[in-house]
Every structure is written in structure tokens, then in C-alpha cells.
Amino acid sequence: MLLYRRGWERQRILDLFGILDWMMRLTPALERQTWQDIAASEGEQQMPYVTSIERMAIERGFKQG
């Protein structure tokens, strides 16, 4: 992810994503693709984290399961 390459710290990136999430809504398909791209990028950087969207999906899975 370009933000990591530019030296941004994890918390700063999370804060930015929080603002973007607050400002706009993506379609469910675009939301999934965005977070998949982020996860893939973080896997390359070996800096994984669980995003708020992933946490919500996990919680939904537990409620539905």
C-alpha cells in the first residue's frame, strides 16, 4: 500500500480510513473488494490488522451462524 511506502504509521492510516468511511459509503461489492485489496497489500508488508469492516463482518457471521 502506498501509504505504508510513504512512511505512514498504522494508526494514521486507520484514522484516514475512519474518516473516509464516515464521509462516503461504498456498495457492498466495492467495500469487499477494497478491504480485500488492503488485506492483500498488508500481507505483502506483513503489517496485518483487522479493520472495522472486517470486525463487523465477523460479528455478523457469529450472529447468523
TORKOL-4160 file (C-alpha; in steps of 0.2 Angstrom, whole numbers, padded with zeros to 4 digits, m for minus):
65
<pt num="1" X="0000" Y="0000" Z="0000"/>
<pt num="2" X="0007" Y="0017" Z="m0005"/>
<pt num="3" X="0003" Y="0025" Z="0012"/>
<pt num="4" X="0015" Y="0012" Z="0020"/>
<pt num="5" X="0028" Y="0015" Z="0007"/>
<pt num="6" X="0027" Y="0034" Z="0011"/>
<pt num="7" X="0031" Y="0030" Z="0029"/>
<pt num="8" X="0013" Y="0032" Z="0036"/>
<pt num="9" X="0011" Y="0024" Z="0053"/>
<pt num="10" X="m0003" Y="0011" Z="0055"/>
<pt num="11" X="m0014" Y="0022" Z="0067"/>
<pt num="12" X="m0013" Y="0036" Z="0054"/>
<pt num="13" X="m0019" Y="0025" Z="0041"/>
<pt num="14" X="m0033" Y="0018" Z="0052"/>
<pt num="15" X="m0038" Y="0036" Z="0056"/>
<pt num="16" X="m0039" Y="0041" Z="0037"/>
<pt num="17" X="m0050" Y="0025" Z="0033"/>
<pt num="18" X="m0061" Y="0030" Z="0048"/>
<pt num="19" X="m0064" Y="0047" Z="0040"/>
<pt num="20" X="m0066" Y="0040" Z="0023"/>
<pt num="21" X="m0079" Y="0028" Z="0029"/>
<pt num="22" X="m0088" Y="0041" Z="0038"/>
<pt num="23" X="m0089" Y="0053" Z="0023"/>
<pt num="24" X="m0094" Y="0040" Z="0010"/>
<pt num="25" X="m0102" Y="0023" Z="0008"/>
<pt num="26" X="m0097" Y="0010" Z="m0005"/>
<pt num="27" X="m0108" Y="m0003" Z="m0012"/>
<pt num="28" X="m0106" Y="m0020" Z="m0003"/>
<pt num="29" X="m0096" Y="m0027" Z="m0018"/>
<pt num="30" X="m0084" Y="m0012" Z="m0019"/>
<pt num="31" X="m0082" Y="m0012" Z="0000"/>
<pt num="32" X="m0077" Y="m0031" Z="0000"/>
<pt num="33" X="m0065" Y="m0028" Z="m0015"/>
<pt num="34" X="m0057" Y="m0013" Z="m0006"/>
<pt num="35" X="m0054" Y="m0022" Z="0010"/>
<pt num="36" X="m0048" Y="m0037" Z="0001"/>
<pt num="37" X="m0035" Y="m0026" Z="m0008"/>
<pt num="38" X="m0030" Y="m0018" Z="0008"/>
<pt num="39" X="m0028" Y="m0035" Z="0016"/>
<pt num="40" X="m0018" Y="m0042" Z="0002"/>
<pt num="41" X="m0007" Y="m0026" Z="0002"/>
<pt num="42" X="m0004" Y="m0028" Z="0021"/>
<pt num="43" X="0000" Y="m0046" Z="0019"/>
<pt num="44" X="0014" Y="m0041" Z="0007"/>
<pt num="45" X="0020" Y="m0028" Z="0020"/>
<pt num="46" X="0017" Y="m0041" Z="0034"/>
<pt num="47" X="0008" Y="m0027" Z="0044"/>
<pt num="48" X="m0009" Y="m0035" Z="0046"/>
<pt num="49" X="m0023" Y="m0028" Z="0056"/>
<pt num="50" X="m0042" Y="m0031" Z="0057"/>
<pt num="51" X="m0052" Y="m0017" Z="0050"/>
<pt num="52" X="m0068" Y="m0011" Z="0057"/>
<pt num="53" X="m0077" Y="m0018" Z="0042"/>
<pt num="54" X="m0069" Y="m0035" Z="0045"/>
<pt num="55" X="m0074" Y="m0035" Z="0063"/>
<pt num="56" X="m0092" Y="m0031" Z="0058"/>
<pt num="57" X="m0092" Y="m0045" Z="0046"/>
<pt num="58" X="m0085" Y="m0057" Z="0059"/>
<pt num="59" X="m0099" Y="m0051" Z="0072"/>
<pt num="60" X="m0112" Y="m0054" Z="0058"/>
<pt num="61" X="m0106" Y="m0071" Z="0055"/>
<pt num="62" X="m0107" Y="m0076" Z="0073"/>
<pt num="63" X="m0124" Y="m0069" Z="0075"/>
<pt num="64" X="m0130" Y="m0078" Z="0059"/>
<pt num="65" X="m0120" Y="m0094" Z="0062"/>
